[in-house]
Amino acid sequence: MYKKELKIAKQVSIKAGKFLKQEFNNWQRGQAKYKKSHEIVTWCDKKSEKIILQGLKKYFPKYNILSEEIGRKNNKNDYTWIIDPLDGTSNFTIHNPLFSVSISLIYKKEIVLGVIYIPMLNEIYYATKNNNAFKNNKKIKVSNINNIKESFILYCHGIGLNNHKKAYKIYEYLHNKARDCRHFGSTTIELAMIAGGNTEGLIVSKSNIWDIASGIILIKEAGGDITDWKNKEWHIKSKNLIASNKKIHNTLIKTIKKLNLA
């Protein structure tokens, strides 16, 4: 199921990613602009989005669209493409190679497909519902590490000072408890790394759906766990997120409770 959607999503994400890789090598500081809340946007975000939309609309003209830059186009369909044409824009603008292209598909309120392409690593992660998760055509699984001392934990803060403060508390606490605690500046990459077994957990204080949708299905299909901070099942209206390899999930939930953040 979703074979055609997956094929096209992979194709357009790679096409957009190749464009971004080319521009990354020519990028100069000072070309970026700011949206509300100090979020950076570049003409590369918009061009990448255009490449993706052209490909998706050609084959699926009746599907809804929700993209970071253009917003929502509602065709009153049960299927919605969720697009982040350049996740990690700040990294891109300072010549940090950790950025990605993210495309996911939601059926009604359920994520059924996710693709993440990391241009500078030439890595493509993808998953469809009940069909496992893959990186570059090889099946992936979350890690087997079952204690926090050996775990690499990631954190991502949302918009606004309150969410920043929550993230700082998480970092301060887990930096001394885990093997390490880091922020990479691309939520989709952070989620992909859990699915691929490279890291063990991610705590997100607030997120937009386009930042996390593709990574959520990847982790589920790779055997991991996704909940909100109260350990309730994550849904598309959840305000926060904990993703993990499942084995350290309870530890991360207890951390949130200990810090009085939930």
KADA-V835915 format. One record per backbone hydrogen bond with DSSP energy under -1.0 kcal/mol. CO is the residue of the C=O (numbers start at 1). NH is the residue of the N-H. Records with the same first field share a line. If there is no record, write none. Layout:
# KADA-V835915
CO = NH, NH
This chain:
# KADA-V835915
2 = 6
3 = 7
4 = 8
5 = 9
6 = 10
7 = 11
8 = 12
9 = 13
10 = 14
11 = 15
12 = 16
13 = 17
14 = 18
15 = 19
16 = 20
17 = 21
18 = 22
19 = 23
20 = 24
21 = 25
23 = 26
28 = 31
33 = 41
36 = 39
39 = 35
41 = 33
42 = 46
43 = 47
44 = 48
45 = 49
46 = 50
47 = 51
48 = 52
49 = 53
50 = 54
51 = 55
52 = 56
53 = 57
54 = 58
55 = 59
56 = 60
60 = 63
64 = 81
65 = 73
66 = 83
67 = 71
71 = 67
73 = 65
78 = 108
79 = 64
80 = 106
81 = 66
82 = 104
83 = 68
84 = 102
87 = 100
88 = 92
89 = 93
91 = 96
92 = 95
97 = 99
100 = 87
101 = 117
102 = 84
103 = 115
104 = 82
105 = 112, 113
106 = 80
107 = 110
110 = 107
112 = 129
113 = 105
114 = 127
115 = 103
116 = 125
117 = 101
118 = 121, 122, 123
123 = 118
124 = 136
125 = 116
126 = 134
127 = 114
128 = 131
133 = 140
134 = 126
135 = 138
138 = 135
148 = 151
151 = 179, 180
152 = 200, 201
153 = 182
154 = 203
156 = 205
160 = 164
161 = 165
162 = 166
163 = 167
164 = 168
165 = 169
166 = 170
167 = 171
168 = 172
169 = 173
170 = 174
171 = 175
174 = 178
180 = 153
182 = 155
186 = 190
187 = 191
188 = 192
189 = 193
190 = 194
191 = 195
192 = 196
193 = 198, 199
194 = 197
200 = 245
201 = 154
202 = 243
203 = 156
204 = 241
208 = 211
209 = 213
212 = 216
213 = 217
214 = 218
215 = 219
216 = 220
217 = 221
218 = 222
219 = 224
220 = 223
222 = 142
225 = 244
227 = 242
228 = 231
232 = 228
235 = 238
241 = 204
242 = 227
243 = 202
244 = 225
248 = 252
249 = 253
250 = 254
251 = 255
252 = 256
253 = 257
254 = 258
255 = 259
256 = 261
257 = 260
